[in-house]
């Protein structure tokens, strides 16, 4: 495990302390969990990656609506 030092504005530090206390975690554990969650979100497929997946397919919006509302 590596050590990292960071500087936070007072109000952010207080908010993080309060959240950590509510979660019954140390401040370090809470911040680590936040960072892990953020990284996992970034690793998920983004909308930009799926735009156009139906291009050149024999499908249209009216067909989809007709099938969905039966």
N, C-alpha and C positions, 0 to 999 in steps of 0.2 A: 504494500500500500504506500502511496506517495502522499506527501504533505503539500498542501497548497495554501497560500496566504492570499486573502482578498480584502479589499476595503469597501465598506458599505456605508451609504448615507444612514444617519441615525434612525430615521423613520422606517426605512427598510429593515434595518437590524432589529428594531423593536417588533415589527410585524413578524419577522421570521422567528424570533424568540417565542412570541405568543403562539404561533402555529405549531412550533416544535413542542411546546409545553402541552398544547391540546392533544397532539398526537402521541404524547408520552415518549418523545424521542429527544436525544440530545440535539443541539443545534447542528452539529456536524452531520449526524445521521439524517436529519430532516433535509438539509441542503443536498446531501448526496442523493437522496431519494428523488428530490425535485430534478436534479440534473439527469439522473437515469431515465426518469419519465419523459423529460424533454427530448433526450437523445432517441428514445424509442419512437416517439411521435415523428421525429425527423426521418427515421428510417422507414416508416410506412410509405406505401405508394401514394404519391401526390396526385392531385387531380390532373395536373399537367401531363402526367405520364399516361393517363387513360383517355385523354381527349383524342377523338378520331378513331377509336378502336372499331367503330362500326362503318368507317369509310369503306367504300367499294363492296358493301354487303347488300344482298337483295332483301332489304328491309326498310320500312318507312314508318313514320310516326302514326299514321292512320291504322296500319295493321296492328301495331302495338296497342293502340287505344281500343280497337275493336275486340282484341283478344282479352284485354284486361277487364273490360266492362261487361263481359258476357255473364 
